Amino acid sequence: MNRYEDLKIWEKAMSLVEDVYLLMKHLPKDEKFGLISQIKRCSISVPSNIAEGAGRNSKKEFKHFLSIANGSTSELETQLILVHRLKFANKSDVKPLLKKCNEIRKMSYALQKSLS
């Protein structure tokens, strides 16, 4: 249906994944198989679902996968807030990622609306 590589939302989501991976390098090693693993998988889910939806055969399916990406974005936000609350990262390190999450969600809602 769409070339996901041409979608600004996909590019922003890929950038978010890169930022998340950089931040995860600073978390305690004992979180490698817990919080770090969960956050990485969650962040990867966002651009992956955007790409999968773009590759589907209908607008309805695309909207469905954008909705899944929204859920992953909210999950990621919660986990990033937890990283700050557990004092694994400073607010200044987490805030830009939360801002990107919010921008991605807004872009997703706008794209979903345009597909209706």
Biopython code that builds the backbone (N, CA, C, O; Angstrom):
import numpy as np
from Bio.PDB.StructureBuilder import StructureBuilder

atoms = [
    (1, "MET", "N", (0.839, -1.187, 0.000)),
    (1, "MET", "CA", (0.000, 0.000, 0.000)),
    (1, "MET", "C", (0.885, 1.253, 0.000)),
    (1, "MET", "O", (0.826, 2.042, -0.943)),
    (2, "ASN", "N", (1.691, 1.444, 1.025)),
    (2, "ASN", "CA", (2.561, 2.614, 1.140)),
    (2, "ASN", "C", (4.005, 2.160, 1.324)),
    (2, "ASN", "O", (4.258, 1.076, 1.851)),
    (3, "ARG", "N", (4.933, 2.975, 0.898)),
    (3, "ARG", "CA", (6.347, 2.716, 1.187)),
    (3, "ARG", "C", (6.623, 3.294, 2.570)),
    (3, "ARG", "O", (6.699, 4.511, 2.743)),
    (4, "TYR", "N", (6.771, 2.419, 3.540)),
    (4, "TYR", "CA", (6.952, 2.893, 4.909)),
    (4, "TYR", "C", (8.200, 3.766, 5.052)),
    (4, "TYR", "O", (8.250, 4.649, 5.908)),
    (5, "GLU", "N", (9.205, 3.517, 4.212)),
    (5, "GLU", "CA", (10.440, 4.304, 4.290)),
    (5, "GLU", "C", (10.203, 5.778, 3.968)),
    (5, "GLU", "O", (11.004, 6.633, 4.345)),
    (6, "ASP", "N", (9.116, 6.074, 3.278)),
    (6, "ASP", "CA", (8.799, 7.449, 2.912)),
    (6, "ASP", "C", (7.949, 8.167, 3.965)),
    (6, "ASP", "O", (7.708, 9.369, 3.853)),
    (7, "LEU", "N", (7.503, 7.447, 4.967)),
    (7, "LEU", "CA", (6.629, 8.029, 5.987)),
    (7, "LEU", "C", (7.453, 8.747, 7.062)),
    (7, "LEU", "O", (8.362, 8.159, 7.648)),
    (8, "LYS", "N", (7.132, 10.007, 7.313)),
    (8, "LYS", "CA", (7.842, 10.780, 8.345)),
    (8, "LYS", "C", (7.670, 10.157, 9.719)),
    (8, "LYS", "O", (8.586, 10.186, 10.541)),
    (9, "ILE", "N", (6.492, 9.591, 9.968)),
    (9, "ILE", "CA", (6.234, 8.973, 11.268)),
    (9, "ILE", "C", (7.146, 7.763, 11.479)),
    (9, "ILE", "O", (7.624, 7.530, 12.589)),
    (10, "TRP", "N", (7.384, 7.001, 10.423)),
    (10, "TRP", "CA", (8.276, 5.840, 10.534)),
    (10, "TRP", "C", (9.700, 6.308, 10.818)),
    (10, "TRP", "O", (10.384, 5.727, 11.660)),
    (11, "GLU", "N", (10.148, 7.341, 10.133)),
    (11, "GLU", "CA", (11.507, 7.865, 10.340)),
    (11, "GLU", "C", (11.673, 8.377, 11.764)),
    (11, "GLU", "O", (12.701, 8.131, 12.393)),
    (12, "LYS", "N", (10.669, 9.090, 12.280)),
    (12, "LYS", "CA", (10.740, 9.599, 13.653)),
    (12, "LYS", "C", (10.748, 8.442, 14.649)),
    (12, "LYS", "O", (11.449, 8.495, 15.660)),
    (13, "ALA", "N", (9.981, 7.411, 14.370)),
    (13, "ALA", "CA", (9.946, 6.243, 15.253)),
    (13, "ALA", "C", (11.294, 5.506, 15.239)),
    (13, "ALA", "O", (11.740, 5.005, 16.271)),
    (14, "MET", "N", (11.935, 5.445, 14.073)),
    (14, "MET", "CA", (13.259, 4.827, 13.992)),
    (14, "MET", "C", (14.277, 5.636, 14.796)),
    (14, "MET", "O", (15.139, 5.066, 15.464)),
    (15, "SER", "N", (14.176, 6.940, 14.731)),
    (15, "SER", "CA", (15.053, 7.816, 15.504)),
    (15, "SER", "C", (14.842, 7.604, 17.003)),
    (15, "SER", "O", (15.793, 7.616, 17.784)),
    (16, "LEU", "N", (13.589, 7.411, 17.387)),
    (16, "LEU", "CA", (13.266, 7.136, 18.787)),
    (16, "LEU", "C", (13.952, 5.853, 19.248)),
    (16, "LEU", "O", (14.518, 5.814, 20.340)),
    (17, "VAL", "N", (13.907, 4.813, 18.436)),
    (17, "VAL", "CA", (14.557, 3.546, 18.795)),
    (17, "VAL", "C", (16.053, 3.768, 19.030)),
    (17, "VAL", "O", (16.620, 3.264, 19.999)),
    (18, "GLU", "N", (16.676, 4.519, 18.141)),
    (18, "GLU", "CA", (18.107, 4.801, 18.297)),
    (18, "GLU", "C", (18.379, 5.519, 19.624)),
    (18, "GLU", "O", (19.330, 5.187, 20.332)),
    (19, "ASP", "N", (17.544, 6.495, 19.949)),
    (19, "ASP", "CA", (17.708, 7.239, 21.201)),
    (19, "ASP", "C", (17.502, 6.337, 22.415)),
    (19, "ASP", "O", (18.226, 6.437, 23.406)),
    (20, "VAL", "N", (16.515, 5.464, 22.328)),
    (20, "VAL", "CA", (16.236, 4.534, 23.425)),
    (20, "VAL", "C", (17.448, 3.626, 23.650)),
    (20, "VAL", "O", (17.871, 3.427, 24.789)),
    (21, "TYR", "N", (17.999, 3.085, 22.583)),
    (21, "TYR", "CA", (19.160, 2.200, 22.717)),
    (21, "TYR", "C", (20.346, 2.925, 23.354)),
    (21, "TYR", "O", (21.073, 2.338, 24.156)),
    (22, "LEU", "N", (20.542, 4.182, 23.004)),
    (22, "LEU", "CA", (21.632, 4.959, 23.617)),
    (22, "LEU", "C", (21.404, 5.130, 25.116)),
    (22, "LEU", "O", (22.334, 4.991, 25.910)),
    (23, "LEU", "N", (20.171, 5.430, 25.497)),
    (23, "LEU", "CA", (19.861, 5.607, 26.913)),
    (23, "LEU", "C", (20.021, 4.295, 27.682)),
    (23, "LEU", "O", (20.492, 4.298, 28.819)),
    (24, "MET", "N", (19.636, 3.186, 27.076)),
    (24, "MET", "CA", (19.689, 1.893, 27.766)),
    (24, "MET", "C", (21.120, 1.482, 28.118)),
    (24, "MET", "O", (21.323, 0.688, 29.036)),
    (25, "LYS", "N", (22.096, 2.004, 27.411)),
    (25, "LYS", "CA", (23.503, 1.703, 27.713)),
    (25, "LYS", "C", (23.901, 2.196, 29.098)),
    (25, "LYS", "O", (24.880, 1.721, 29.675)),
    (26, "HIS", "N", (23.134, 3.159, 29.635)),
    (26, "HIS", "CA", (23.475, 3.763, 30.920)),
    (26, "HIS", "C", (22.712, 3.149, 32.095)),
    (26, "HIS", "O", (22.951, 3.513, 33.247)),
    (27, "LEU", "N", (21.806, 2.229, 31.814)),
    (27, "LEU", "CA", (21.047, 1.613, 32.892)),
    (27, "LEU", "C", (21.876, 0.505, 33.542)),
    (27, "LEU", "O", (22.803, -0.023, 32.926)),
    (28, "PRO", "N", (21.543, 0.153, 34.785)),
    (28, "PRO", "CA", (22.301, -0.883, 35.495)),
    (28, "PRO", "C", (22.284, -2.220, 34.738)),
    (28, "PRO", "O", (21.267, -2.619, 34.169)),
    (29, "LYS", "N", (23.413, -2.884, 34.748)),
    (29, "LYS", "CA", (23.561, -4.174, 34.036)),
    (29, "LYS", "C", (22.565, -5.218, 34.543)),
    (29, "LYS", "O", (22.136, -6.081, 33.778)),
    (30, "ASP", "N", (22.196, -5.148, 35.818)),
    (30, "ASP", "CA", (21.263, -6.148, 36.345)),
    (30, "ASP", "C", (19.844, -5.978, 35.810)),
    (30, "ASP", "O", (18.977, -6.808, 36.083)),
    (31, "GLU", "N", (19.599, -4.907, 35.049)),
    (31, "GLU", "CA", (18.299, -4.707, 34.398)),
    (31, "GLU", "C", (18.299, -5.205, 32.951)),
    (31, "GLU", "O", (17.305, -5.051, 32.241)),
    (32, "LYS", "N", (19.419, -5.806, 32.514)),
    (32, "LYS", "CA", (19.564, -6.228, 31.118)),
    (32, "LYS", "C", (18.419, -7.135, 30.662)),
    (32, "LYS", "O", (17.910, -6.972, 29.553)),
    (33, "PHE", "N", (18.016, -8.074, 31.491)),
    (33, "PHE", "CA", (16.978, -9.027, 31.092)),
    (33, "PHE", "C", (15.600, -8.653, 31.631)),
    (33, "PHE", "O", (14.642, -9.411, 31.479)),
    (34, "GLY", "N", (15.506, -7.500, 32.250)),
    (34, "GLY", "CA", (14.235, -7.015, 32.766)),
    (34, "GLY", "C", (13.779, -5.786, 32.021)),
    (34, "GLY", "O", (13.289, -5.860, 30.894)),
    (35, "LEU", "N", (13.950, -4.668, 32.666)),
    (35, "LEU", "CA", (13.456, -3.403, 32.136)),
    (35, "LEU", "C", (14.107, -3.027, 30.804)),
    (35, "LEU", "O", (13.418, -2.567, 29.893)),
    (36, "ILE", "N", (15.414, -3.215, 30.680)),
    (36, "ILE", "CA", (16.105, -2.850, 29.441)),
    (36, "ILE", "C", (15.560, -3.647, 28.267)),
    (36, "ILE", "O", (15.273, -3.084, 27.211)),
    (37, "SER", "N", (15.420, -4.933, 28.444)),
    (37, "SER", "CA", (14.901, -5.796, 27.382)),
    (37, "SER", "C", (13.486, -5.382, 26.987)),
    (37, "SER", "O", (13.165, -5.305, 25.801)),
    (38, "GLN", "N", (12.654, -5.119, 27.971)),
    (38, "GLN", "CA", (11.266, -4.736, 27.714)),
    (38, "GLN", "C", (11.190, -3.406, 26.972)),
    (38, "GLN", "O", (10.408, -3.254, 26.034)),
    (39, "ILE", "N", (12.003, -2.451, 27.394)),
    (39, "ILE", "CA", (11.988, -1.126, 26.758)),
    (39, "ILE", "C", (12.467, -1.221, 25.318)),
    (39, "ILE", "O", (11.884, -0.603, 24.428)),
    (40, "LYS", "N", (13.512, -1.982, 25.084)),
    (40, "LYS", "CA", (14.020, -2.128, 23.720)),
    (40, "LYS", "C", (12.972, -2.771, 22.812)),
    (40, "LYS", "O", (12.728, -2.290, 21.705)),
    (41, "ARG", "N", (12.352, -3.861, 23.280)),
    (41, "ARG", "CA", (11.326, -4.532, 22.474)),
    (41, "ARG", "C", (10.151, -3.613, 22.198)),
    (41, "ARG", "O", (9.615, -3.585, 21.090)),
    (42, "CYS", "N", (9.763, -2.875, 23.199)),
    (42, "CYS", "CA", (8.637, -1.952, 23.066)),
    (42, "CYS", "C", (8.952, -0.858, 22.056)),
    (42, "CYS", "O", (8.117, -0.530, 21.213)),
    (43, "SER", "N", (10.151, -0.294, 22.136)),
    (43, "SER", "CA", (10.512, 0.787, 21.210)),
    (43, "SER", "C", (10.565, 0.280, 19.776)),
    (43, "SER", "O", (10.138, 0.974, 18.853)),
    (44, "ILE", "N", (11.081, -0.914, 19.588)),
    (44, "ILE", "CA", (11.162, -1.511, 18.251)),
    (44, "ILE", "C", (9.770, -1.764, 17.681)),
    (44, "ILE", "O", (9.571, -1.713, 16.467)),
    (45, "SER", "N", (8.830, -2.032, 18.544)),
    (45, "SER", "CA", (7.462, -2.315, 18.125)),
    (45, "SER", "C", (6.812, -1.124, 17.415)),
    (45, "SER", "O", (5.963, -1.307, 16.542)),
    (46, "VAL", "N", (7.208, 0.085, 17.786)),
    (46, "VAL", "CA", (6.564, 1.271, 17.217)),
    (46, "VAL", "C", (6.816, 1.374, 15.710)),
    (46, "VAL", "O", (5.850, 1.348, 14.947)),
    (47, "PRO", "N", (8.069, 1.490, 15.242)),
    (47, "PRO", "CA", (8.268, 1.574, 13.787)),
    (47, "PRO", "C", (7.913, 0.278, 13.063)),
    (47, "PRO", "O", (7.516, 0.301, 11.897)),
    (48, "SER", "N", (8.055, -0.848, 13.755)),
    (48, "SER", "CA", (7.724, -2.132, 13.129)),
    (48, "SER", "C", (6.249, -2.225, 12.779)),
    (48, "SER", "O", (5.892, -2.697, 11.700)),
    (49, "ASN", "N", (5.383, -1.772, 13.693)),
    (49, "ASN", "CA", (3.948, -1.804, 13.419)),
    (49, "ASN", "C", (3.546, -0.775, 12.375)),
    (49, "ASN", "O", (2.618, -1.006, 11.600)),
    (50, "ILE", "N", (4.232, 0.350, 12.349)),
    (50, "ILE", "CA", (3.960, 1.345, 11.307)),
    (50, "ILE", "C", (4.304, 0.744, 9.945)),
    (50, "ILE", "O", (3.541, 0.873, 8.988)),
    (51, "ALA", "N", (5.459, 0.089, 9.872)),
    (51, "ALA", "CA", (5.885, -0.534, 8.612)),
    (51, "ALA", "C", (4.941, -1.660, 8.206)),
    (51, "ALA", "O", (4.568, -1.774, 7.039)),
    (52, "GLU", "N", (4.559, -2.488, 9.168)),
    (52, "GLU", "CA", (3.665, -3.597, 8.834)),
    (52, "GLU", "C", (2.318, -3.083, 8.336)),
    (52, "GLU", "O", (1.772, -3.604, 7.364)),
    (53, "GLY", "N", (1.791, -2.073, 8.995)),
    (53, "GLY", "CA", (0.515, -1.503, 8.566)),
    (53, "GLY", "C", (0.597, -0.892, 7.178)),
    (53, "GLY", "O", (-0.321, -1.025, 6.368)),
    (54, "ALA", "N", (1.707, -0.221, 6.918)),
    (54, "ALA", "CA", (1.881, 0.400, 5.594)),
    (54, "ALA", "C", (1.932, -0.649, 4.497)),
    (54, "ALA", "O", (1.551, -0.387, 3.356)),
    (55, "GLY", "N", (2.401, -1.822, 4.843)),
    (55, "GLY", "CA", (2.519, -2.893, 3.861)),
    (55, "GLY", "C", (1.250, -3.705, 3.677)),
    (55, "GLY", "O", (1.206, -4.597, 2.830)),
    (56, "ARG", "N", (0.243, -3.419, 4.436)),
    (56, "ARG", "CA", (-1.022, -4.157, 4.328)),
    (56, "ARG", "C", (-1.833, -3.672, 3.132)),
    (56, "ARG", "O", (-1.498, -2.677, 2.489)),
    (57, "ASN", "N", (-2.905, -4.403, 2.854)),
    (57, "ASN", "CA", (-3.681, -4.176, 1.635)),
    (57, "ASN", "C", (-4.827, -3.186, 1.758)),
    (57, "ASN", "O", (-5.486, -2.870, 0.767)),
    (58, "SER", "N", (-5.068, -2.697, 2.961)),
    (58, "SER", "CA", (-6.208, -1.786, 3.096)),
    (58, "SER", "C", (-5.917, -0.686, 4.113)),
    (58, "SER", "O", (-5.050, -0.820, 4.976)),
    (59, "LYS", "N", (-6.662, 0.390, 3.983)),
    (59, "LYS", "CA", (-6.546, 1.495, 4.931)),
    (59, "LYS", "C", (-6.964, 1.041, 6.329)),
    (59, "LYS", "O", (-6.389, 1.460, 7.333)),
    (60, "LYS", "N", (-7.979, 0.177, 6.369)),
    (60, "LYS", "CA", (-8.460, -0.317, 7.658)),
    (60, "LYS", "C", (-7.358, -1.067, 8.402)),
    (60, "LYS", "O", (-7.170, -0.879, 9.604)),
    (61, "GLU", "N", (-6.635, -1.914, 7.680)),
    (61, "GLU", "CA", (-5.535, -2.651, 8.303)),
    (61, "GLU", "C", (-4.416, -1.705, 8.732)),
    (61, "GLU", "O", (-3.836, -1.870, 9.805)),
    (62, "PHE", "N", (-4.115, -0.719, 7.894)),
    (62, "PHE", "CA", (-3.080, 0.252, 8.229)),
    (62, "PHE", "C", (-3.453, 0.974, 9.519)),
    (62, "PHE", "O", (-2.615, 1.127, 10.408)),
    (63, "LYS", "N", (-4.702, 1.418, 9.628)),
    (63, "LYS", "CA", (-5.170, 2.099, 10.827)),
    (63, "LYS", "C", (-5.039, 1.194, 12.053)),
    (63, "LYS", "O", (-4.674, 1.652, 13.136)),
    (64, "HIS", "N", (-5.340, -0.093, 11.872)),
    (64, "HIS", "CA", (-5.231, -1.051, 12.978)),
    (64, "HIS", "C", (-3.789, -1.115, 13.497)),
    (64, "HIS", "O", (-3.563, -1.090, 14.706)),
    (65, "PHE", "N", (-2.827, -1.195, 12.593)),
    (65, "PHE", "CA", (-1.433, -1.290, 13.007)),
    (65, "PHE", "C", (-0.918, 0.039, 13.569)),
    (65, "PHE", "O", (-0.035, 0.043, 14.426)),
    (66, "LEU", "N", (-1.454, 1.153, 13.100)),
    (66, "LEU", "CA", (-1.118, 2.441, 13.711)),
    (66, "LEU", "C", (-1.632, 2.487, 15.146)),
    (66, "LEU", "O", (-0.988, 3.049, 16.031)),
    (67, "SER", "N", (-2.779, 1.898, 15.357)),
    (67, "SER", "CA", (-3.336, 1.833, 16.703)),
    (67, "SER", "C", (-2.452, 0.984, 17.620)),
    (67, "SER", "O", (-2.244, 1.332, 18.782)),
    (68, "ILE", "N", (-1.946, -0.106, 17.104)),
    (68, "ILE", "CA", (-1.021, -0.948, 17.886)),
    (68, "ILE", "C", (0.251, -0.155, 18.201)),
    (68, "ILE", "O", (0.765, -0.221, 19.317)),
    (69, "ALA", "N", (0.753, 0.590, 17.218)),
    (69, "ALA", "CA", (1.935, 1.431, 17.437)),
    (69, "ALA", "C", (1.661, 2.465, 18.526)),
    (69, "ALA", "O", (2.543, 2.768, 19.330)),
    (70, "ASN", "N", (0.441, 3.010, 18.556)),
    (70, "ASN", "CA", (0.072, 3.962, 19.611)),
    (70, "ASN", "C", (0.149, 3.308, 20.986)),
    (70, "ASN", "O", (0.641, 3.905, 21.945)),
    (71, "GLY", "N", (-0.336, 2.093, 21.067)),
    (71, "GLY", "CA", (-0.274, 1.369, 22.338)),
    (71, "GLY", "C", (1.166, 1.136, 22.782)),
    (71, "GLY", "O", (1.493, 1.286, 23.959)),
    (72, "SER", "N", (2.016, 0.772, 21.838)),
    (72, "SER", "CA", (3.434, 0.571, 22.160)),
    (72, "SER", "C", (4.088, 1.881, 22.582)),
    (72, "SER", "O", (4.957, 1.893, 23.454)),
    (73, "THR", "N", (3.675, 2.973, 21.970)),
    (73, "THR", "CA", (4.209, 4.284, 22.331)),
    (73, "THR", "C", (3.836, 4.630, 23.764)),
    (73, "THR", "O", (4.672, 5.124, 24.520)),
    (74, "SER", "N", (2.591, 4.376, 24.144)),
    (74, "SER", "CA", (2.156, 4.641, 25.516)),
    (74, "SER", "C", (2.873, 3.730, 26.507)),
    (74, "SER", "O", (3.241, 4.160, 27.600)),
    (75, "GLU", "N", (3.067, 2.482, 26.126)),
    (75, "GLU", "CA", (3.807, 1.538, 26.968)),
    (75, "GLU", "C", (5.243, 2.035, 27.163)),
    (75, "GLU", "O", (5.765, 2.011, 28.278)),
    (76, "LEU", "N", (5.870, 2.479, 26.086)),
    (76, "LEU", "CA", (7.237, 2.981, 26.163)),
    (76, "LEU", "C", (7.320, 4.211, 27.060)),
    (76, "LEU", "O", (8.245, 4.336, 27.862)),
    (77, "GLU", "N", (6.363, 5.113, 26.926)),
    (77, "GLU", "CA", (6.343, 6.301, 27.792)),
    (77, "GLU", "C", (6.308, 5.889, 29.265)),
    (77, "GLU", "O", (7.052, 6.431, 30.082)),
    (78, "THR", "N", (5.455, 4.945, 29.594)),
    (78, "THR", "CA", (5.330, 4.485, 30.971)),
    (78, "THR", "C", (6.654, 3.922, 31.475)),
    (78, "THR", "O", (7.069, 4.201, 32.600)),
    (79, "GLN", "N", (7.302, 3.140, 30.647)),
    (79, "GLN", "CA", (8.576, 2.538, 31.041)),
    (79, "GLN", "C", (9.672, 3.590, 31.191)),
    (79, "GLN", "O", (10.510, 3.486, 32.087)),
    (80, "LEU", "N", (9.673, 4.597, 30.324)),
    (80, "LEU", "CA", (10.659, 5.670, 30.443)),
    (80, "LEU", "C", (10.431, 6.501, 31.710)),
    (80, "LEU", "O", (11.386, 6.920, 32.364)),
    (81, "ILE", "N", (9.180, 6.731, 32.044)),
    (81, "ILE", "CA", (8.861, 7.436, 33.288)),
    (81, "ILE", "C", (9.352, 6.611, 34.473)),
    (81, "ILE", "O", (9.887, 7.157, 35.437)),
    (82, "LEU", "N", (9.171, 5.311, 34.397)),
    (82, "LEU", "CA", (9.650, 4.418, 35.450)),
    (82, "LEU", "C", (11.174, 4.472, 35.582)),
    (82, "LEU", "O", (11.702, 4.471, 36.695)),
    (83, "VAL", "N", (11.875, 4.520, 34.456)),
    (83, "VAL", "CA", (13.335, 4.641, 34.474)),
    (83, "VAL", "C", (13.749, 5.887, 35.260)),
    (83, "VAL", "O", (14.698, 5.848, 36.044)),
    (84, "HIS", "N", (13.038, 6.976, 35.047)),
    (84, "HIS", "CA", (13.332, 8.206, 35.792)),
    (84, "HIS", "C", (12.963, 8.061, 37.268)),
    (84, "HIS", "O", (13.733, 8.445, 38.148)),
    (85, "ARG", "N", (11.795, 7.510, 37.527)),
    (85, "ARG", "CA", (11.336, 7.377, 38.917)),
    (85, "ARG", "C", (12.243, 6.452, 39.730)),
    (85, "ARG", "O", (12.414, 6.639, 40.935)),
    (86, "LEU", "N", (12.817, 5.460, 39.065)),
    (86, "LEU", "CA", (13.753, 4.550, 39.744)),
    (86, "LEU", "C", (15.164, 5.149, 39.834)),
    (86, "LEU", "O", (16.088, 4.532, 40.363)),
    (87, "LYS", "N", (15.295, 6.358, 39.306)),
    (87, "LYS", "CA", (16.559, 7.089, 39.323)),
    (87, "LYS", "C", (17.664, 6.399, 38.523)),
    (87, "LYS", "O", (18.844, 6.501, 38.858)),
    (88, "PHE", "N", (17.262, 5.692, 37.457)),
    (88, "PHE", "CA", (18.230, 5.096, 36.539)),
    (88, "PHE", "C", (18.698, 6.109, 35.504)),
    (88, "PHE", "O", (19.732, 5.917, 34.864)),
    (89, "ALA", "N", (17.932, 7.195, 35.339)),
    (89, "ALA", "CA", (18.273, 8.246, 34.377)),
    (89, "ALA", "C", (17.710, 9.573, 34.874)),
    (89, "ALA", "O", (16.712, 9.612, 35.593)),
    (90, "ASN", "N", (18.357, 10.639, 34.483)),
    (90, "ASN", "CA", (17.896, 11.986, 34.825)),
    (90, "ASN", "C", (16.688, 12.357, 33.983)),
    (90, "ASN", "O", (16.479, 11.823, 32.894)),
    (91, "LYS", "N", (15.904, 13.278, 34.506)),
    (91, "LYS", "CA", (14.739, 13.765, 33.760)),
    (91, "LYS", "C", (15.171, 14.362, 32.428)),
    (91, "LYS", "O", (14.470, 14.226, 31.425)),
    (92, "SER", "N", (16.323, 15.023, 32.417)),
    (92, "SER", "CA", (16.818, 15.644, 31.186)),
    (92, "SER", "C", (17.182, 14.604, 30.120)),
    (92, "SER", "O", (17.210, 14.921, 28.930)),
    (93, "ASP", "N", (17.457, 13.381, 30.537)),
    (93, "ASP", "CA", (17.753, 12.303, 29.586)),
    (93, "ASP", "C", (16.484, 11.664, 29.044)),
    (93, "ASP", "O", (16.449, 11.211, 27.900)),
    (94, "VAL", "N", (15.447, 11.627, 29.864)),
    (94, "VAL", "CA", (14.191, 10.964, 29.508)),
    (94, "VAL", "C", (13.244, 11.903, 28.760)),
    (94, "VAL", "O", (12.509, 11.472, 27.872)),
    (95, "LYS", "N", (13.265, 13.163, 29.117)),
    (95, "LYS", "CA", (12.308, 14.130, 28.568)),
    (95, "LYS", "C", (12.298, 14.195, 27.035)),
    (95, "LYS", "O", (11.215, 14.216, 26.450)),
    (96, "PRO", "N", (13.459, 14.228, 26.357)),
    (96, "PRO", "CA", (13.426, 14.277, 24.888)),
    (96, "PRO", "C", (12.779, 13.034, 24.264)),
    (96, "PRO", "O", (12.136, 13.125, 23.218)),
    (97, "LEU", "N", (12.950, 11.886, 24.904)),
    (97, "LEU", "CA", (12.331, 10.665, 24.398)),
    (97, "LEU", "C", (10.824, 10.710, 24.585)),
    (97, "LEU", "O", (10.071, 10.279, 23.711)),
    (98, "LEU", "N", (10.384, 11.231, 25.726)),
    (98, "LEU", "CA", (8.949, 11.377, 25.959)),
    (98, "LEU", "C", (8.334, 12.354, 24.959)),
    (98, "LEU", "O", (7.208, 12.162, 24.501)),
    (99, "LYS", "N", (9.085, 13.400, 24.628)),
    (99, "LYS", "CA", (8.611, 14.368, 23.639)),
    (99, "LYS", "C", (8.446, 13.687, 22.282)),
    (99, "LYS", "O", (7.453, 13.916, 21.590)),
    (100, "LYS", "N", (9.410, 12.853, 21.899)),
    (100, "LYS", "CA", (9.307, 12.137, 20.621)),
    (100, "LYS", "C", (8.105, 11.190, 20.626)),
    (100, "LYS", "O", (7.399, 11.073, 19.624)),
    (101, "CYS", "N", (7.880, 10.526, 21.740)),
    (101, "CYS", "CA", (6.715, 9.637, 21.850)),
    (101, "CYS", "C", (5.430, 10.421, 21.596)),
    (101, "CYS", "O", (4.557, 9.976, 20.852)),
    (102, "ASN", "N", (5.325, 11.574, 22.212)),
    (102, "ASN", "CA", (4.137, 12.409, 22.047)),
    (102, "ASN", "C", (3.977, 12.856, 20.595)),
    (102, "ASN", "O", (2.868, 12.846, 20.061)),
    (103, "GLU", "N", (5.073, 13.245, 19.959)),
    (103, "GLU", "CA", (5.020, 13.665, 18.559)),
    (103, "GLU", "C", (4.591, 12.511, 17.657)),
    (103, "GLU", "O", (3.799, 12.699, 16.734)),
    (104, "ILE", "N", (5.110, 11.329, 17.925)),
    (104, "ILE", "CA", (4.750, 10.152, 17.127)),
    (104, "ILE", "C", (3.269, 9.842, 17.282)),
    (104, "ILE", "O", (2.588, 9.539, 16.302)),
    (105, "ARG", "N", (2.771, 9.917, 18.510)),
    (105, "ARG", "CA", (1.349, 9.642, 18.737)),
    (105, "ARG", "C", (0.478, 10.650, 17.994)),
    (105, "ARG", "O", (-0.523, 10.270, 17.385)),
    (106, "LYS", "N", (0.846, 11.930, 18.038)),
    (106, "LYS", "CA", (0.083, 12.957, 17.314)),
    (106, "LYS", "C", (0.117, 12.699, 15.808)),
    (106, "LYS", "O", (-0.899, 12.832, 15.124)),
    (107, "MET", "N", (1.273, 12.336, 15.307)),
    (107, "MET", "CA", (1.394, 12.030, 13.874)),
    (107, "MET", "C", (0.534, 10.819, 13.507)),
    (107, "MET", "O", (-0.094, 10.785, 12.449)),
    (108, "SER", "N", (0.519, 9.846, 14.384)),
    (108, "SER", "CA", (-0.260, 8.639, 14.136)),
    (108, "SER", "C", (-1.757, 8.947, 14.102)),
    (108, "SER", "O", (-2.472, 8.472, 13.220)),
    (109, "TYR", "N", (-2.221, 9.732, 15.053)),
    (109, "TYR", "CA", (-3.643, 10.098, 15.073)),
    (109, "TYR", "C", (-4.016, 10.867, 13.815)),
    (109, "TYR", "O", (-5.075, 10.634, 13.234)),
    (110, "ALA", "N", (-3.153, 11.778, 13.395)),
    (110, "ALA", "CA", (-3.424, 12.547, 12.178)),
    (110, "ALA", "C", (-3.445, 11.631, 10.958)),
    (110, "ALA", "O", (-4.295, 11.784, 10.081)),
    (111, "LEU", "N", (-2.518, 10.686, 10.898)),
    (111, "LEU", "CA", (-2.481, 9.753, 9.762)),
    (111, "LEU", "C", (-3.714, 8.853, 9.775)),
    (111, "LEU", "O", (-4.299, 8.589, 8.725)),
    (112, "GLN", "N", (-4.108, 8.383, 10.952)),
    (112, "GLN", "CA", (-5.318, 7.564, 11.046)),
    (112, "GLN", "C", (-6.539, 8.340, 10.550)),
    (112, "GLN", "O", (-7.377, 7.809, 9.823)),
    (113, "LYS", "N", (-6.618, 9.595, 10.956)),
    (113, "LYS", "CA", (-7.747, 10.422, 10.542)),
    (113, "LYS", "C", (-7.771, 10.597, 9.036)),
    (113, "LYS", "O", (-8.838, 10.573, 8.421)),
    (114, "SER", "N", (-6.586, 10.775, 8.432)),
    (114, "SER", "CA", (-6.520, 10.958, 6.985)),
    (114, "SER", "C", (-6.880, 9.693, 6.217)),
    (114, "SER", "O", (-7.262, 9.748, 5.048)),
    (115, "LEU", "N", (-6.753, 8.547, 6.894)),
    (115, "LEU", "CA", (-7.090, 7.272, 6.242)),
    (115, "LEU", "C", (-8.597, 6.975, 6.318)),
    (115, "LEU", "O", (-9.087, 6.061, 5.655)),
    (116, "SER", "N", (-9.312, 7.737, 7.115)),
    (116, "SER", "CA", (-10.772, 7.507, 7.273)),
    (116, "SER", "C", (-11.548, 8.039, 6.091)),
    (116, "SER", "O", (-12.773, 7.931, 6.057)),
]
sb = StructureBuilder()
sb.init_structure("model")
sb.init_model(0)
sb.init_chain("A")
sb.init_seg("    ")
for serial, (resi, resn, name, xyz) in enumerate(atoms, 1):
    if name == "N":
        sb.init_residue(resn, " ", resi, " ")
    sb.init_atom(name, np.array(xyz, "f"), 0.0, 1.0, " ", f" {name:<3s}", serial, name[0])
structure = sb.get_structure()
